[in-house]
Amino acid sequence: MYNRNKEIQRKEIILKLQRPFIVGDFFRRFFDYIGDDSTREGLKETPVRIVSAWEEIFSGYNQDPDRLMKTFQSDGYNQLVLLKDIELYSMCEHHMLPFIGKAHVGYIPKDKVIGISKIARIVDILSRRLQIQERLTDQISECLWEGLKPVGVACVIEAQHLCMRMRGVGKQNSIMKTSSLKGIFIEKTDFGSSARSEFFNLIKGN
């Protein structure tokens, strides 16, 4: 009897085994296209190394940040929780060149908190995909917003984009900053204003 699920699984396994060879062949053709010699010693193993590097660089596609949302009772704590200067490396989806920087993530709990290392791991997972900085910033805050149901969430990313440094306008010292604020952080109230000020003052400080 024909088993459609097994056939789909078999094809997926075959495709997974073939993928490194497909990508490798692409890069050999690419080296020839840019004017290099894909058969020379220094490039023979480069496609294999690229595939291996990409598996790490884009490992976020194989991970679900929502699965990290194991929470604990806040035990009455209702002030700002901030993790700043989280190093991040991502790949711009427009030119497939890196942007490198740091994220600052804060939230005010309602009744649940999350292990602080999980915040850094959420940043890593969402960064290790083809991204634009604006979307990445919002995805990080949205993940915590949905997972914790806090009073508010704030995320700021500061990054340098190699697509601006290596090509195009060639601006070597420009830094792009993006923010995503949710809940109390965007409210036009005294509490909202105070929460925003505390968050931005803390990420500026040492």
C-alpha positions in Angstrom: 0.0 0.0 0.0 1.3 3.4 -1.0 2.3 5.5 2.0 2.4 9.2 1.0 4.0 10.4 4.2 6.9 8.0 3.9 7.4 9.0 0.3 7.5 12.7 1.3 10.0 11.9 4.1 12.1 9.9 1.6 12.2 12.9 -0.8 13.1 15.3 2.0 16.0 13.1 3.0 17.3 12.9 -0.5 17.0 16.6 -0.9 18.8 17.2 2.3 21.6 15.0 1.2 21.8 16.6 -2.2 21.6 20.2 -0.9 25.4 20.6 -0.2 26.2 19.4 -3.7 23.7 21.8 -5.3 25.1 24.7 -3.3 28.7 23.6 -3.9 28.0 23.5 -7.7 26.5 27.0 -7.5 29.6 28.4 -5.9 32.0 26.8 -8.3 30.0 28.4 -11.1 30.0 31.7 -9.2 33.8 31.7 -8.8 34.1 31.2 -12.6 31.6 34.0 -13.2 33.6 36.6 -11.2 36.7 35.7 -13.1 38.5 33.3 -10.7 39.4 29.7 -11.3 37.1 27.3 -9.3 39.6 24.5 -9.8 42.6 26.2 -8.1 43.9 24.8 -4.8 42.6 27.6 -2.6 39.0 27.3 -3.9 38.6 23.6 -4.2 37.2 23.1 -0.7 35.7 26.6 -0.3 32.1 25.5 -1.3 32.1 22.9 1.4 33.3 25.5 4.0 30.7 27.9 2.8 27.9 25.4 3.3 29.2 24.6 6.8 29.4 28.3 7.7 25.9 28.9 6.4 24.5 26.1 8.5 25.7 28.1 11.5 25.0 31.6 10.2 21.4 30.7 9.2 20.8 28.2 12.1 17.9 30.4 13.3 15.6 28.9 10.7 15.8 25.5 12.5 15.0 27.0 15.9 11.8 28.3 17.4 12.3 31.2 19.8 8.9 30.6 21.3 10.1 27.3 22.7 12.5 29.3 25.0 9.6 31.0 26.8 9.8 29.1 30.0 8.6 31.5 32.6 8.7 32.0 36.4 6.6 33.9 38.8 7.9 37.4 39.3 7.1 37.2 43.1 5.8 40.8 43.0 8.7 42.3 41.1 7.2 45.0 38.7 10.1 47.2 37.7 12.3 47.3 34.6 14.3 44.2 33.6 17.0 45.1 31.1 19.7 43.1 29.3 21.9 45.5 27.3 24.8 45.2 24.9 23.8 41.8 23.5 26.1 41.2 20.6 24.4 40.2 17.4 25.4 39.2 13.9 22.9 39.0 11.1 22.7 39.0 7.3 21.0 41.7 5.4 18.5 40.1 3.0 19.0 42.7 0.3 22.7 42.1 -0.4 23.5 39.1 1.8 26.1 41.1 3.6 26.4 41.2 7.4 25.2 43.8 9.8 26.9 43.7 13.2 25.9 45.4 16.4 24.2 45.0 19.7 20.7 44.8 21.1 19.2 46.2 24.3 16.1 44.5 25.5 14.0 45.4 28.5 10.5 44.6 29.8 8.4 45.3 32.8 6.8 42.1 34.1 3.2 41.7 35.1 3.4 38.4 36.9 6.0 36.4 34.9 9.7 36.7 34.2 12.1 34.8 32.0 15.6 33.5 32.5 17.9 36.3 31.4 20.0 34.0 29.1 16.9 33.2 27.2 16.7 36.8 26.1 20.1 36.6 24.5 19.2 33.3 22.9 16.1 34.8 21.4 18.2 37.6 19.9 20.6 35.0 18.5 17.9 32.8 16.9 16.1 35.7 15.2 19.4 37.2 14.1 20.6 34.1 12.4 18.3 34.5 9.5 18.1 36.7 6.5 16.9 39.9 8.0 16.4 43.6 7.9 17.2 45.4 11.1 13.7 47.0 11.4 12.0 43.6 11.3 14.5 42.0 13.6 13.9 44.6 16.2 10.2 44.2 16.2 10.4 40.3 16.1 12.5 40.4 19.3 10.0 42.6 21.2 7.0 40.7 19.8 8.4 37.4 21.0 8.7 38.7 24.6 5.4 40.5 24.3 3.5 37.4 23.3 5.4 35.0 25.6 5.4 37.0 28.8 2.3 39.2 28.5 4.2 41.9 30.4 3.3 45.5 31.2 5.7 46.6 28.4 8.6 45.6 26.2 11.3 47.7 24.6 14.0 46.7 22.2 16.7 48.9 20.6 19.3 47.7 18.1 22.4 49.6 17.0 24.3 48.1 14.1 26.8 48.8 11.3 25.9 47.5 7.9 28.6 46.2 5.6 26.4 46.9 2.6 27.0 50.6 3.3 30.7 50.1 4.2 32.0 47.8 1.5 29.9 49.1 -1.4 27.4 51.8 -2.4 27.8 55.0 -0.4 30.9 53.7 1.5 30.0 55.3 4.8 32.4 53.7 7.3 31.2 55.2 10.6 27.4 55.2 10.2 25.4 53.4 12.8 21.7 52.5 12.3 19.5 52.5 15.3 16.0 51.0 15.5 13.5 50.6 18.3 10.4 48.6 19.0 8.3 49.7 22.0 5.1 47.9 23.2 2.7 48.4 26.0 3.5 50.9 28.7 6.6 52.1 26.8 4.4 53.8 24.1 1.7 55.1 26.3 1.3 58.8 26.6 1.0 58.8 30.4 3.3 59.8 33.2 4.1 56.1 33.9 4.8 55.5 30.1 7.0 58.6 30.0 8.9 57.5 33.1 9.4 53.9 31.8 10.7 55.2 28.4 13.1 57.6 30.1 14.4 54.9 32.5 15.0 52.4 29.6 16.8 54.9 27.3 18.8 56.4 30.2 20.0 52.9 31.3 21.1 51.8 27.8 23.1 55.0 27.5 24.9 54.5 30.8 27.9 52.3 31.5 
